[in-house]
Amino acid sequence: MIVNGLPGWLTIEQDGLPQVMMLDIVDSRIQALYVMRNPDKLRHLADLLPKL
């Protein structure tokens, strides 16, 4: 998925909170890895994951 213009992925962690990880890639190399765990900012994305 694309998150804020960067390739990334969404997971639900063991504590039940959503987490997004994004890669900043320049010249085919990872320059930075960003992790967002703020549930207030990510709660709407949790609906994209299948329910278990």
N, C-alpha and C positions, 0 to 999 in steps of 0.2 A: 504494500500500500504506500501511497505518497502522503507524507505528513509535513505540512508547512514547506512543501517543495522539495523535501528530501525523502529518499527511500527509507522505509522503516517497517516496524511490525508492532502489533498490539498483542498484549498478553494480559491475562488475569492472574495475578500472583496468589500465593498460598493464603495470604491474608484477605483475599477477596477483592483487592483494589486493582483497577486497571493500571497498566504501565505501557508506555510507548517508548521504543528505542528507535533512534534515527541515525543514519550514517551520512556524514558530510564527505563526499567523494570528489577528489580533484585529480585529474590525470590518472584515473583508474587506481588510485590509492586512497585508503581511508585516512582522512585528515582529522576527523573528530567523531566521537560517539556521544550523542545526547540522550539522556534518559529523563522522562517526565513521569512523575508519580502523583501529581497533585490531583486528587479525586474530583475536586470541583471543576477542573478543566477537562477531565477525561471521562467523566461519567457518561456523557452522551455517546462516546465511542464504544463503550462496553456492549451496547445493543448490536454492534456489528459482529460480535462473536457468537458462535452457536451455543445454545443453552445445553448444559450437561445434566 
